[in-house]
Amino acid sequence: MTHLIQTLVLGLLVGGVYALMSSGFTLVFGVMRIINLAHAAMIVLAAFLTWWVWDRTGIDPLLLGVLATPIMYGVGWVFYRAVIARVHRVDHELAMVASFGAAIAAGGVIALIWGADLHLATPDYFNKSFTVGSVVVPRAQLYACLGAIALLVALYVLLRSTYLGRAIRACSVNRDSAALVGINIERTMAQMFAIGAATTGFGGGALSVIYQFFPESHFIWIGRILCVVILGGLGSLFGAGLGAAILGVGEALTAAYVDTQWATTVPYILIITILLVRPRGLLGSRHRADGGHA
């Protein structure tokens, strides 16, 4: 029983980080109907930035992840204005293709700057843990999870309690009606995309501490992110949290009771299963052809 509880705790801690990593992706789709395949590349970029500064200064990489949040907001804003908005006007489906091309290009640029080797940030608490009864709680995973939850709460408050959040939610329901009440649609879309990118700041900082990473690892992470959002329901923030918890626990149980190598197949097994059983996800809603909710 202790081993099972230990495994569940580890899975939930990792799931908290997965939830933050996936939140920006699912919100961008929920509001803009854009599948941003460059989202994972942004996470890896943030991981490299935090690792690079940590390696030279010794500053906590999780704190650097918080500081990277506004930087990634700026990256998202520029990427949207320079690429996504332009191709989206021509054909909204091209945005996904453009983001995939940008992800490949980003991986190449990152490799040119930092090399193709594996990297990992190891702060002082990296190998330390808390003991609660017979359960060991690694500090790195705990701090990363708590930081991710705090940022998810802040994101929820922003969406529910600010003018920008209300404008974003209005655009997600009906853009024409939102424009009629004075909302600047293009500016709101740019801000939404940038906020989605901003979540990759701390996500990358957490990644740099709890997983080894390299420039092309964004291909691995986009699979996990797609699993989370498809499982929870595209466009659902709460769904992302639920899907992340299921994925984290599923990977931990598979690694503990089956084989660590089989853990990498869990995201894809979950994707196939949920598409067969409930295509819109656990908490997702049907979308009409005009972009509204059924």
Secondary structure, DSSP 8 states (H G I E B T S, - for coil): -HHHHHHHHHHHHHHHHHHHHHHHHHHHHHHH----TTHHHHHHHHHHHHHHHHHHH---HHHHHHHHHHHHHHHHHHHIIIIIHHHHHH-TTHHHHHHHHHHHHHHHHHHHHH-SS-B----TTTT-EEEETTEEEEHHHHHHHHHHHHHHHHHHHHHHHSHHHHHHHHHHH-HHHHHHTT--HHHHHHHHHHHHHHHHHHHHHHHHHHS-B-GGGHHHHHHHHHHHHHHH-TT-HHHHHHHHHHHHHHHHHHHHHT-GGGGGGHHHHHHHHHHHH-TT-SS---B-TTS-B-
